[in-house]
Amino acid sequence: MLDKFFGSGYVDRLITDTLYYKIPESTFFCNRGFMYFFRKQIAILLIIVACCTLTISCSDNLAAQCTKFTEIVTKGNTLIDLKQGTYDAATTKNLAKDLNQTAKQIEALQITDTTLKEMQGSSVKSFRKIGQALGDMGKALEAGNQASTSIKGREQIQTAQVDIIRAGQEANQAAEALDALTGKLINYCKGDRT
């Protein structure tokens, strides 16, 4: 009867409204409060997870720093081993350039660990010293190869020989220091930290 007078949805709305007012208000408040609290906790949890993920992915830990550092040092040592015993000027000069490039790569590493930072500086110095010595050796080899067979040419050859010996000694000293440093780096990165 009421449907005819008020429309078809009126009775349904009336029943729903009646039920709403018969249920205590505290029930709705608790449910709404719980859901609000729960949503807030989920939002905070998601923010914390996002921050942790960004922190971990953006900063390199010790293992990642060690891996990058050792890869570059190993690559530089491999270059030295591969071209060891070649005494032509072009190969020696190219090796010098490659080792200087290796020094730049090591220097560009973003290292935060203090011990690794010290090793980084020493490695850069060693690679640069070896590169400089090999560059000098390459120049001396070129000068010796271009010298004429005259008396002045013989003097140039003798000077080149002295320069080659001196540069070779410097390169050997720097290589020994680099070998010791590489061993120290590997031990530190393995966890021996002594």
Backbone as ProteinMPNN parsed JSONL, in Angstrom:
{"seq_chain_A": "MLDKFFGSGYVDRLITDTLYYKIPESTFFCNRGFMYFFRKQIAILLIIVACCTLTISCSDNLAAQCTKFTEIVTKGNTLIDLKQGTYDAATTKNLAKDLNQTAKQIEALQITDTTLKEMQGSSVKSFRKIGQALGDMGKALEAGNQASTSIKGREQIQTAQVDIIRAGQEANQAAEALDALTGKLINYCKGDRT", "coords_chain_A": {"N_chain_A": [[0.807, -1.171, 0.0], [1.9, 1.237, 0.81], [3.762, 1.38, -1.144], [2.395, 2.125, -3.439], [1.68, 4.691, -2.847], [4.103, 6.087, -2.136], [6.05, 5.206, -3.914], [8.064, 2.604, -5.488], [10.582, 1.967, -4.26], [10.454, 2.92, -1.727], [9.62, 1.386, 0.506], [11.615, -0.508, 0.8], [13.761, 1.161, 1.439], [12.817, 2.203, 3.809], [12.787, -0.041, 5.474], [15.505, -0.636, 5.559], [16.532, 1.709, 6.708], [15.298, 1.546, 9.2], [16.505, -0.75, 10.271], [19.096, 0.171, 10.415], [18.978, 2.126, 12.4], [18.351, 0.572, 14.589], [20.562, -0.969, 15.144], [23.309, -0.675, 17.288], [25.149, 2.383, 17.471], [27.844, 2.301, 18.112], [28.785, -0.037, 17.006], [29.046, 0.47, 14.261], [30.862, 2.548, 14.408], [33.109, 1.304, 15.513], [33.749, -0.548, 13.518], [34.219, 1.152, 11.336], [36.296, 2.638, 12.43], [38.194, 0.649, 12.871], [38.71, -0.19, 10.239], [39.713, 2.186, 9.169], [42.007, 2.481, 10.739], [43.342, 0.13, 9.999], [43.769, 0.517, 7.204], [45.439, 2.72, 7.346], [47.682, 1.597, 8.609], [48.479, -0.239, 6.646], [49.195, 1.535, 4.601], [51.364, 2.857, 5.823], [53.085, 0.685, 6.178], [53.582, -0.023, 3.485], [54.952, 2.266, 2.648], [57.25, 2.098, 4.249], [58.371, -0.316, 3.288], [58.888, 0.449, 0.636], [60.796, 2.485, 1.05], [62.883, 1.019, 2.245], [63.519, -0.732, 0.158], [64.404, 1.087, -1.805], [66.622, 2.156, -0.466], [68.304, -0.073, -0.203], [68.672, -0.786, -2.891], [69.817, 1.489, -4.012], [72.194, 2.086, -2.678], [75.45, 0.762, -2.556], [76.44, -2.202, -1.041], [79.053, -3.621, 1.04], [79.859, -6.024, -0.161], [79.094, -5.686, -2.858], [80.661, -3.455, -3.541], [83.21, -4.558, -3.196], [83.143, -6.536, -5.172], [82.935, -5.057, -7.606], [85.307, -3.56, -7.45], [87.311, -5.577, -7.313], [86.899, -6.816, -9.778], [87.732, -4.863, -11.643], [90.429, -4.489, -10.901], [91.404, -7.066, -11.357], [91.001, -7.223, -14.103], [92.853, -5.297, -14.959], [95.247, -6.49, -14.034], [95.214, -8.767, -15.625], [95.571, -7.65, -18.152], [98.233, -6.824, -17.912], [99.498, -9.315, -17.556], [98.885, -10.587, -19.989], [100.235, -9.092, -21.925], [102.81, -9.206, -21.162], [106.268, -9.441, -21.654], [106.329, -8.604, -24.272], [108.095, -6.55, -26.345], [107.821, -4.379, -28.066], [107.412, -1.011, -29.174], [104.835, 0.057, -29.76], [102.967, -1.78, -28.619], [103.707, -1.623, -25.939], [103.164, 1.075, -25.369], [100.391, 1.088, -25.8], [99.574, -0.657, -23.772], [100.303, 0.893, -21.594], [98.459, 3.016, -21.861], [96.078, 1.565, -21.518], [96.371, 0.712, -18.861], [96.402, 3.145, -17.518], [93.799, 3.881, -18.06], [92.492, 1.893, -16.625], [93.229, 2.703, -14.06], [91.755, 5.088, -13.926], [89.157, 4.028, -13.983], [89.094, 2.642, -11.566], [89.415, 4.765, -9.829], [87.034, 6.093, -10.257], [85.153, 4.598, -8.937], [82.539, 4.428, -6.559], [83.198, 4.239, -3.488], [82.534, 3.449, -0.155], [83.442, 2.202, 2.149], [86.036, 2.47, 4.514], [88.512, 1.069, 4.575], [88.56, -0.135, 2.048], [88.566, 2.2, 0.583], [91.112, 3.233, 1.119], [92.639, 1.225, -0.096], [91.769, 1.612, -2.662], [92.892, 4.113, -3.365], [95.636, 3.432, -3.241], [95.745, 1.455, -5.217], [95.103, 2.906, -7.508], [97.342, 4.604, -7.626], [99.375, 2.677, -8.015], [98.664, 1.472, -10.503], [98.849, 3.744, -12.111], [101.589, 4.365, -11.817], [102.763, 2.1, -12.975], [101.708, 2.36, -15.547], [102.849, 4.84, -16.295], [105.586, 4.164, -16.205], [105.673, 2.179, -18.178], [104.897, 3.724, -20.349], [107.106, 5.462, -20.533], [108.994, 3.532, -21.125], [108.083, 2.677, -23.612], [108.501, 5.007, -25.134], [111.287, 5.128, -24.969], [111.951, 2.759, -26.29], [111.004, 3.381, -28.848], [112.701, 5.541, -29.443], [115.152, 4.191, -29.449], [114.752, 2.441, -31.586], [114.553, 4.214, -33.706], [116.998, 5.332, -33.879], [120.002, 6.193, -35.594], [122.771, 4.519, -37.275], [125.07, 5.784, -36.639], [127.653, 7.422, -34.621], [126.373, 9.222, -32.932], [123.88, 8.037, -33.014], [124.421, 5.631, -31.699], [124.845, 6.595, -29.136], [122.27, 7.493, -28.584], [120.966, 5.04, -28.552], [122.202, 3.834, -26.34], [121.372, 5.591, -24.32], [118.636, 5.131, -24.529], [118.577, 2.438, -23.739], [119.363, 2.662, -21.043], [117.202, 4.184, -20.112], [115.133, 2.369, -20.579], [115.815, 0.276, -18.833], [115.659, 1.62, -16.367], [112.927, 2.405, -16.392], [111.779, -0.113, -16.5], [112.541, -1.154, -14.008], [111.126, 0.567, -12.307], [108.527, -0.074, -13.092], [108.448, -2.761, -12.296], [108.697, -2.513, -9.489], [106.349, -1.111, -8.886], [104.529, -3.001, -9.792], [104.979, -5.121, -8.022], [104.093, -3.949, -5.652], [101.433, -3.627, -6.374], [100.642, -6.307, -6.685], [100.833, -7.218, -4.02], [98.914, -5.565, -2.889], [96.645, -6.42, -4.27], [96.371, -9.021, -3.27], [95.833, -8.379, -0.596], [93.425, -7.019, -0.926], [91.746, -9.066, -1.903], [91.751, -10.831, 0.287], [90.579, -9.169, 2.225], [88.059, -8.753, 1.133], [87.091, -11.316, 1.182], [86.556, -11.603, 3.783], [88.461, -11.76, 5.743], [89.64, -9.489, 6.818], [92.106, -8.502, 8.06]], "CA_chain_A": [[0.0, 0.0, 0.0], [2.789, 2.391, 0.843], [4.459, 1.422, -2.428], [1.596, 2.877, -4.397], [1.641, 6.083, -2.466], [5.431, 6.707, -2.1], [6.922, 4.654, -4.953], [8.456, 1.216, -5.238], [11.775, 1.824, -3.43], [10.269, 3.518, -0.417], [9.502, 0.375, 1.561], [12.96, -1.063, 1.002], [14.544, 2.169, 2.142], [12.267, 2.309, 5.153], [13.257, -1.207, 6.231], [16.94, -0.467, 5.747], [16.738, 2.778, 7.685], [14.862, 1.053, 10.5], [17.561, -1.642, 10.758], [20.276, 0.979, 10.715], [18.805, 2.807, 13.682], [18.239, -0.408, 15.664], [21.902, -1.467, 15.458], [23.986, 0.374, 18.065], [26.089, 3.223, 16.714], [29.214, 1.903, 18.429], [29.169, -1.105, 16.087], [29.526, 1.096, 13.027], [32.058, 3.334, 14.701], [34.242, 0.382, 15.678], [34.12, -1.096, 12.213], [34.835, 2.213, 10.547], [37.561, 2.966, 13.072], [39.137, -0.44, 12.613], [39.097, -0.141, 8.828], [40.567, 3.354, 9.0], [43.292, 2.144, 11.355], [43.963, -0.918, 9.186], [44.243, 1.152, 5.967], [46.566, 3.58, 7.7], [48.821, 0.711, 8.854], [48.925, -0.762, 5.349], [49.886, 2.625, 3.907], [52.667, 3.058, 6.478], [53.896, -0.492, 5.859], [54.018, 0.102, 2.09], [55.963, 3.331, 2.586], [58.482, 1.562, 4.843], [58.926, -1.292, 2.341], [59.43, 1.2, -0.501], [62.032, 3.155, 1.484], [63.927, -0.007, 2.424], [63.911, -1.199, -1.173], [65.209, 2.137, -2.429], [67.9, 2.256, 0.242], [69.13, -1.228, -0.543], [69.024, -0.797, -4.308], [70.596, 2.659, -4.404], [73.526, 2.111, -2.086], [76.18, -0.487, -2.688], [76.964, -2.736, 0.208], [80.471, -3.971, 0.983], [80.066, -7.104, -1.134], [79.001, -5.122, -4.207], [81.849, -2.624, -3.743], [84.344, -5.48, -3.358], [83.025, -7.204, -6.472], [83.298, -4.104, -8.663], [86.719, -3.214, -7.283], [88.161, -6.721, -7.692], [86.765, -7.044, -11.222], [88.57, -3.906, -12.375], [91.833, -4.797, -10.604], [91.718, -8.314, -12.058], [91.099, -6.89, -15.529], [94.143, -4.627, -15.136], [96.311, -7.489, -13.878], [95.162, -9.633, -16.805], [96.217, -6.899, -19.24], [99.685, -6.889, -17.688], [99.946, -10.688, -17.797], [98.765, -10.929, -21.409], [101.203, -8.369, -22.762], [104.132, -9.307, -20.543], [107.276, -10.032, -22.533], [106.336, -7.971, -25.594], [109.014, -5.414, -26.215], [107.746, -3.374, -29.124], [106.995, 0.295, -28.65], [103.39, 0.273, -29.886], [102.269, -2.597, -27.62], [104.029, -1.083, -24.618], [102.409, 2.323, -25.208], [98.969, 0.744, -25.66], [99.396, -1.202, -22.428], [100.367, 2.041, -20.675], [97.161, 3.707, -21.954], [95.063, 0.7, -20.908], [96.54, 0.721, -17.401], [95.937, 4.458, -17.046], [92.332, 3.808, -18.115], [92.106, 1.071, -15.474], [93.365, 3.572, -12.881], [90.605, 6.001, -13.928], [87.967, 3.26, -13.611], [89.158, 2.383, -10.119], [89.214, 6.054, -9.161], [85.635, 6.488, -10.41], [84.282, 3.782, -8.087], [81.956, 5.085, -5.385], [83.471, 3.335, -2.373], [82.24, 4.076, 1.133], [84.201, 1.521, 3.2], [87.309, 3.191, 4.686], [89.641, 0.217, 4.19], [88.533, -0.225, 0.581], [88.925, 3.528, 0.072], [92.581, 3.296, 1.162], [93.135, 0.327, -1.144], [91.446, 2.246, -3.935], [93.93, 5.11, -3.629], [96.904, 2.744, -3.514], [95.63, 0.779, -6.515], [95.182, 3.94, -8.548], [98.752, 5.009, -7.711], [100.166, 1.587, -8.595], [98.37, 1.357, -11.934], [99.409, 4.923, -12.793], [103.052, 4.228, -11.862], [103.087, 1.096, -13.998], [101.387, 2.973, -16.837], [103.874, 5.852, -16.58], [106.849, 3.474, -16.491], [105.558, 1.538, -19.493], [104.903, 4.803, -21.344], [108.512, 5.86, -20.689], [109.677, 2.432, -21.793], [107.667, 2.729, -25.016], [109.221, 6.123, -25.764], [112.699, 4.741, -25.086], [112.023, 1.76, -27.366], [110.86, 4.122, -30.108], [113.938, 6.302, -29.667], [116.19, 3.224, -29.806], [114.473, 1.912, -32.93], [114.723, 5.265, -34.703], [118.385, 5.826, -33.858], [120.812, 5.829, -36.768], [123.938, 3.682, -36.95], [126.233, 6.653, -36.412], [128.101, 7.55, -33.231], [125.271, 9.873, -32.223], [122.83, 7.012, -32.919], [124.809, 4.692, -30.63], [124.587, 7.277, -27.863], [120.815, 7.46, -28.397], [120.615, 3.663, -28.187], [122.641, 3.625, -24.954], [120.449, 6.358, -23.474], [117.365, 4.399, -24.554], [118.737, 1.239, -22.91], [119.338, 3.095, -19.64], [115.818, 4.571, -19.82], [114.323, 1.14, -20.546], [116.136, -0.43, -17.584], [115.087, 2.407, -15.264], [111.463, 2.293, -16.453], [111.451, -1.497, -16.15], [112.659, -1.3, -12.552], [109.99, 1.279, -11.708], [107.326, -0.867, -13.361], [108.501, -3.955, -11.444], [108.403, -2.116, -8.104], [104.917, -0.8, -8.808], [103.795, -4.259, -9.975], [105.072, -5.863, -6.754], [103.175, -3.287, -4.715], [100.08, -3.933, -6.831], [100.365, -7.711, -6.351], [100.58, -7.286, -2.574], [97.646, -4.892, -2.657], [95.587, -7.283, -4.789], [96.19, -10.076, -2.274], [95.187, -7.772, 0.573], [92.046, -6.738, -1.331], [91.01, -10.329, -1.975], [91.564, -11.308, 1.665], [89.619, -8.293, 2.905], [86.724, -8.993, 0.586], [86.646, -12.648, 1.622], [86.093, -11.476, 5.155], [89.563, -11.925, 6.688], [89.797, -8.138, 7.378], [93.256, -8.351, 8.959]], "C_chain_A": [[0.864, 1.254, 0.0], [3.543, 2.54, -0.47], [3.694, 2.251, -3.443], [1.66, 4.364, -4.1], [3.013, 6.758, -2.587], [6.365, 6.232, -3.215], [7.477, 3.306, -4.532], [9.658, 1.07, -4.301], [11.606, 2.325, -2.02], [10.263, 2.489, 0.702], [10.876, -0.225, 1.851], [13.843, -0.09, 1.784], [14.093, 2.311, 3.59], [12.753, 1.156, 6.031], [14.746, -1.057, 6.533], [17.224, 0.601, 6.796], [16.357, 2.325, 9.089], [15.925, 0.146, 11.093], [18.801, -0.846, 11.166], [20.161, 1.613, 12.098], [18.681, 1.833, 14.849], [19.598, -0.989, 16.05], [22.634, -0.348, 16.186], [25.037, 1.113, 17.227], [27.537, 2.809, 16.949], [29.699, 0.796, 17.502], [29.725, -0.505, 14.8], [30.81, 1.876, 13.263], [33.277, 2.427, 14.818], [34.683, -0.161, 14.331], [34.797, -0.039, 11.353], [36.194, 2.582, 11.12], [38.611, 1.908, 12.813], [39.622, -0.393, 11.168], [40.005, 1.057, 8.561], [41.958, 3.069, 9.546], [44.043, 1.133, 10.489], [44.513, -0.336, 7.877], [45.469, 2.017, 6.234], [47.822, 2.73, 7.93], [49.361, 0.13, 7.553], [49.699, 0.312, 4.592], [51.273, 2.858, 4.505], [53.604, 1.907, 6.149], [54.424, -0.421, 4.424], [55.095, 1.177, 1.934], [57.291, 2.831, 3.143], [59.152, 0.575, 3.895], [59.549, -0.575, 1.143], [60.741, 1.887, -0.131], [63.172, 2.162, 1.653], [64.433, -0.507, 1.081], [64.785, -0.17, -1.871], [66.576, 2.246, -1.777], [68.828, 1.124, -0.153], [69.577, -1.171, -1.992], [69.908, 0.376, -4.704], [72.001, 2.673, -3.816], [74.167, 0.743, -2.224], [76.655, -0.939, -1.32], [78.42, -3.137, -0.002], [80.737, -5.033, -0.075], [80.028, -6.575, -2.565], [80.215, -4.247, -4.52], [83.075, -3.491, -3.977], [84.325, -6.115, -4.744], [83.454, -6.277, -7.601], [84.796, -3.801, -8.645], [87.61, -4.357, -7.771], [88.062, -7.003, -9.179], [87.7, -6.125, -12.007], [90.051, -4.196, -12.147], [92.263, -6.059, -11.345], [91.867, -8.067, -13.555], [92.437, -6.213, -15.83], [95.308, -5.59, -15.02], [96.37, -8.432, -15.073], [95.809, -8.945, -18.001], [97.738, -6.992, -19.123], [100.205, -8.28, -18.024], [99.915, -11.052, -19.277], [99.865, -10.3, -22.255], [102.608, -8.383, -22.178], [105.086, -9.983, -21.528], [107.259, -9.477, -23.948], [107.126, -6.676, -25.479], [108.963, -4.461, -27.402], [107.075, -2.125, -28.569], [105.476, 0.468, -28.665], [102.609, -0.508, -28.82], [102.49, -2.044, -26.221], [103.254, 0.206, -24.36], [100.914, 2.047, -25.035], [98.669, 0.176, -24.274], [99.419, -0.079, -21.393], [99.034, 2.799, -20.675], [96.064, 2.89, -21.276], [95.155, 0.714, -19.381], [96.137, 2.067, -16.798], [94.407, 4.519, -17.057], [91.795, 2.976, -16.946], [92.186, 1.895, -14.188], [92.187, 4.543, -12.789], [89.325, 5.276, -13.511], [87.938, 2.979, -12.108], [88.869, 3.668, -9.349], [87.746, 6.478, -9.196], [84.675, 5.678, -9.539], [83.803, 4.584, -6.882], [82.086, 4.137, -4.193], [83.262, 4.084, -1.064], [83.035, 3.456, 2.28], [85.596, 2.14, 3.301], [88.514, 2.355, 4.26], [89.71, 0.076, 2.677], [88.937, 1.101, -0.055], [90.448, 3.697, 0.056], [93.189, 2.43, 0.06], [92.872, 0.906, -2.531], [92.523, 3.257, -4.308], [95.26, 4.475, -3.978], [96.881, 2.041, -4.864], [95.745, 1.769, -7.664], [96.633, 4.37, -8.736], [99.592, 3.934, -8.386], [99.924, 1.458, -10.091], [98.932, 2.553, -12.704], [100.93, 4.842, -12.892], [103.468, 3.219, -12.925], [102.831, 1.675, -15.383], [102.425, 4.008, -17.251], [105.188, 5.191, -16.961], [106.803, 2.798, -17.861], [105.514, 2.575, -20.617], [106.318, 5.291, -21.615], [109.296, 4.788, -21.437], [109.336, 2.415, -23.285], [108.373, 3.845, -25.771], [110.688, 5.776, -25.969], [112.883, 3.69, -26.186], [111.906, 2.422, -28.735], [112.143, 4.868, -30.449], [115.067, 5.365, -30.079], [115.992, 2.669, -31.206], [114.731, 2.948, -34.019], [116.155, 5.789, -34.776], [119.137, 5.328, -35.09], [122.019, 5.004, -36.319], [125.2, 4.508, -36.739], [126.609, 6.657, -34.931], [126.998, 8.195, -32.388], [124.115, 8.881, -32.026], [123.128, 6.005, -31.822], [124.564, 5.307, -29.253], [123.086, 7.275, -27.549], [120.354, 6.062, -27.956], [121.006, 3.384, -26.74], [121.727, 4.363, -23.967], [119.098, 5.645, -23.388], [117.443, 3.146, -23.682], [118.676, 1.581, -21.425], [117.907, 3.458, -19.228], [114.905, 3.348, -19.711], [114.556, 0.385, -19.24], [115.515, 0.288, -16.389], [113.565, 2.263, -15.228], [111.015, 0.88, -16.082], [111.516, -1.739, -14.651], [111.495, -0.62, -11.831], [108.699, 0.481, -11.884], [107.288, -2.11, -12.475], [108.168, -3.63, -9.993], [106.904, -1.836, -7.924], [104.079, -2.072, -8.946], [103.838, -5.112, -8.708], [104.126, -5.27, -5.714], [101.721, -3.606, -5.075], [99.702, -5.376, -6.511], [100.043, -7.873, -4.87], [99.222, -6.678, -2.237], [96.469, -5.74, -3.134], [95.308, -8.426, -3.817], [95.464, -9.572, -1.04], [93.706, -7.501, 0.282], [91.212, -8.013, -1.331], [90.751, -10.877, -0.573], [90.531, -10.477, 2.414], [88.2, -8.585, 2.432], [86.199, -10.384, 0.927], [86.15, -12.609, 3.054], [87.187, -11.627, 6.182], [89.918, -10.613, 7.376], [90.917, -7.996, 8.4], [94.254, -7.394, 8.403]], "O_chain_A": [[0.589, 2.212, -0.723], [3.916, 3.642, -0.872], [4.29, 2.997, -4.219], [1.691, 5.19, -5.012], [3.096, 7.881, -3.085], [7.409, 6.851, -3.419], [7.375, 2.913, -3.369], [9.719, 0.07, -3.586], [12.508, 2.178, -1.195], [10.86, 2.723, 1.752], [11.247, -0.423, 3.008], [14.581, -0.492, 2.683], [14.912, 2.517, 4.485], [13.092, 1.359, 7.197], [15.186, -1.327, 7.65], [18.066, 0.408, 7.672], [17.023, 2.683, 10.06], [16.229, 0.246, 12.282], [19.463, -1.171, 12.151], [21.122, 1.634, 12.866], [18.886, 2.23, 15.995], [19.766, -1.456, 17.177], [22.589, 0.804, 15.754], [25.715, 0.521, 16.388], [28.371, 2.959, 16.056], [30.897, 0.695, 17.236], [30.768, -0.939, 14.312], [31.723, 1.869, 12.437], [34.345, 2.737, 14.29], [35.879, -0.22, 14.046], [35.819, -0.3, 10.72], [37.142, 2.815, 10.37], [39.776, 2.221, 12.565], [40.816, -0.541, 10.907], [40.967, 0.945, 7.802], [42.962, 3.374, 8.903], [45.247, 1.272, 10.274], [45.63, -0.674, 7.486], [46.414, 2.04, 5.446], [48.909, 3.106, 7.491], [50.575, 0.021, 7.38], [50.744, 0.029, 4.007], [52.245, 3.036, 3.771], [54.783, 2.123, 5.871], [55.591, -0.727, 4.179], [56.041, 1.003, 1.167], [58.345, 3.108, 2.572], [60.369, 0.621, 3.713], [60.627, -0.958, 0.688], [61.692, 1.872, -0.913], [64.302, 2.435, 1.248], [65.636, -0.685, 0.891], [65.802, -0.524, -2.468], [67.582, 2.41, -2.468], [70.012, 1.346, -0.408], [70.73, -1.473, -2.298], [70.682, 0.26, -5.654], [72.912, 3.233, -4.426], [73.525, -0.29, -2.036], [77.203, -0.156, -0.544], [78.952, -3.003, -1.104], [81.725, -4.954, -0.803], [80.846, -6.975, -3.394], [80.741, -4.289, -5.632], [83.888, -3.198, -4.853], [85.358, -6.218, -5.405], [84.248, -6.665, -8.458], [85.457, -3.788, -9.682], [88.545, -4.14, -8.542], [89.056, -7.395, -9.79], [88.38, -6.57, -12.932], [90.843, -4.155, -13.088], [93.362, -6.114, -11.897], [92.751, -8.631, -14.199], [93.079, -6.518, -16.835], [96.251, -5.526, -15.807], [97.452, -8.849, -15.487], [96.517, -9.585, -18.779], [98.437, -7.21, -20.112], [101.227, -8.419, -18.696], [100.808, -11.742, -19.769], [100.364, -10.919, -23.195], [103.489, -7.66, -22.643], [104.736, -10.982, -22.155], [108.108, -9.853, -24.756], [106.853, -5.829, -24.629], [109.958, -3.806, -27.712], [106.284, -2.183, -27.628], [104.896, 0.967, -27.701], [101.7, 0.035, -28.192], [101.564, -2.002, -25.411], [102.743, 0.412, -23.259], [100.249, 2.692, -24.225], [97.64, 0.489, -23.676], [98.65, -0.096, -20.432], [98.536, 3.181, -19.616], [95.228, 3.434, -20.554], [94.134, 0.726, -18.693], [95.594, 2.119, -15.694], [93.795, 5.129, -16.18], [90.77, 3.313, -16.354], [91.311, 1.794, -13.327], [91.676, 4.795, -11.698], [88.505, 5.83, -12.779], [86.891, 3.068, -11.467], [88.163, 3.653, -8.34], [87.266, 7.142, -8.276], [83.504, 6.036, -9.417], [84.571, 5.325, -6.267], [81.192, 3.335, -3.925], [83.747, 5.202, -0.886], [83.279, 4.123, 3.286], [86.268, 2.316, 2.285], [89.442, 2.882, 3.647], [90.788, 0.158, 2.089], [89.574, 1.122, -1.108], [91.008, 4.235, -0.899], [94.126, 2.84, -0.625], [93.66, 0.711, -3.456], [93.012, 3.258, -5.438], [95.94, 4.919, -4.903], [97.884, 2.031, -5.577], [96.406, 1.5, -8.668], [97.106, 4.489, -9.866], [100.429, 4.241, -9.236], [100.875, 1.347, -10.866], [99.432, 2.397, -13.818], [101.505, 5.203, -13.918], [104.41, 3.455, -13.682], [103.644, 1.502, -16.291], [102.834, 4.056, -18.411], [105.836, 5.6, -17.924], [107.777, 2.839, -18.612], [106.033, 2.334, -21.707], [106.699, 5.509, -22.765], [110.148, 5.091, -22.272], [110.204, 2.165, -24.12], [108.796, 3.658, -26.912], [111.268, 6.088, -27.009], [113.864, 3.733, -26.928], [112.625, 2.066, -29.668], [112.613, 4.835, -31.586], [115.857, 5.701, -30.961], [116.962, 2.451, -31.932], [115.092, 2.588, -35.14], [116.479, 6.601, -35.644], [118.936, 4.207, -35.559], [122.249, 4.822, -35.124], [126.295, 3.95, -36.67], [125.979, 5.994, -34.107], [126.728, 7.761, -31.268], [123.454, 8.892, -30.988], [122.23, 5.57, -31.101], [124.131, 4.624, -28.324], [122.682, 7.081, -26.402], [119.475, 5.922, -27.105], [120.241, 2.772, -25.995], [121.359, 3.827, -22.921], [118.493, 5.565, -22.319], [116.493, 2.825, -22.967], [118.025, 0.887, -20.643], [117.452, 3.093, -18.143], [114.017, 3.298, -18.86], [113.608, -0.09, -18.614], [114.923, -0.34, -15.512], [112.982, 2.028, -14.169], [109.988, 0.702, -15.426], [110.671, -2.431, -14.084], [110.947, -1.159, -10.87], [107.888, 0.371, -10.964], [106.232, -2.477, -11.96], [107.443, -4.379, -9.337], [106.284, -2.265, -6.95], [103.042, -2.208, -8.297], [102.848, -5.755, -8.359], [103.447, -5.998, -4.989], [100.888, -3.827, -4.197], [98.57, -5.644, -6.11], [99.099, -8.574, -4.505], [98.478, -7.205, -1.41], [95.423, -5.778, -2.487], [94.151, -8.764, -3.565], [94.59, -10.251, -0.501], [92.846, -7.724, 1.134], [90.095, -8.028, -0.814], [89.648, -11.337, -0.282], [89.705, -11.017, 3.15], [87.265, -8.655, 3.229], [84.988, -10.6, 0.956], [85.406, -13.49, 3.484], [86.903, -11.625, 7.38], [90.475, -10.657, 8.473], [90.711, -7.439, 9.479], [95.285, -7.145, 9.026]]}, "name": "protein", "num_of_chains": 1, "seq": "MLDKFFGSGYVDRLITDTLYYKIPESTFFCNRGFMYFFRKQIAILLIIVACCTLTISCSDNLAAQCTKFTEIVTKGNTLIDLKQGTYDAATTKNLAKDLNQTAKQIEALQITDTTLKEMQGSSVKSFRKIGQALGDMGKALEAGNQASTSIKGREQIQTAQVDIIRAGQEANQAAEALDALTGKLINYCKGDRT"}
